[in-house]
């Protein structure tokens, strides 16, 4: 019976998606709760991370005279 494996795969995929969503929500809730507290991300670390991301994406953007 081929339906059983397909149904099982679909259920497992859905459970994985639900788990990913739950983890993202828990991380977001933690970030909201810690915002502005001592547990909040260090501002220098945050800026370094943002600058790293800007550098990564800058190389993929089409360079224009307006780009920083």
C-alpha atoms as one frame of an Amber mdcrd trajectory, in Angstrom:
protein
   0.000   0.000   0.000   1.773   3.176  -1.208  -0.472   5.665   0.549   0.873
   4.847   3.990   4.486   5.914   3.354   3.360   9.103   1.611   0.991   9.957
   4.457   3.714   9.248   7.001   6.177  11.474   5.135   3.604  14.261   4.995
   2.895  13.968   8.717   6.600  13.950   9.570   7.210  16.989   7.361   4.341
  18.827   9.051   5.678  17.948  12.513   9.136  19.225  11.547   7.600  22.485
  10.292   5.586  22.895  13.496   8.678  22.262  15.590  10.694  24.840  13.616
   7.892  27.377  14.100   7.719  26.628  17.845  11.473  27.111  18.235  11.345
  30.415  16.333   8.508  31.631  18.537  10.384  30.640  21.692  13.505  32.483
  20.523  11.451  35.579  19.681   9.776  35.486  23.099  13.160  35.178  24.825
  14.502  38.110  22.801  11.467  40.247  23.742  11.821  39.341  27.415  15.559
  40.132  27.442  15.398  43.351  25.422  17.015  46.164  27.334  18.236  43.906
  30.142  21.735  42.702  30.973  20.932  39.519  28.978  20.342  41.609  25.844
  22.874  41.307  23.029  26.011  43.376  23.524  25.752  46.429  21.270  29.306
  46.022  19.903  28.659  42.357  19.102  25.360  43.271  17.461  27.003  45.946
  15.299  29.810  43.566  14.304  27.233  40.980  13.243  25.277  43.537  11.238
  28.421  44.783   9.536  29.345  41.220   8.629  25.914  40.685   7.078  26.157
  43.982   5.207  29.492  42.864   3.773  28.087  39.514   2.684  25.077  41.050
   0.975  26.957  44.010  -0.444  28.936  41.601  -2.622  25.666  40.256  -4.082
  24.063  43.657  -4.711  24.560  45.455  -8.000  26.932  48.280  -7.181  25.546
  51.739  -7.789  27.001  55.168  -6.953  24.431  55.432  -4.127  25.588  52.235
  -2.388  27.591  52.901   0.770
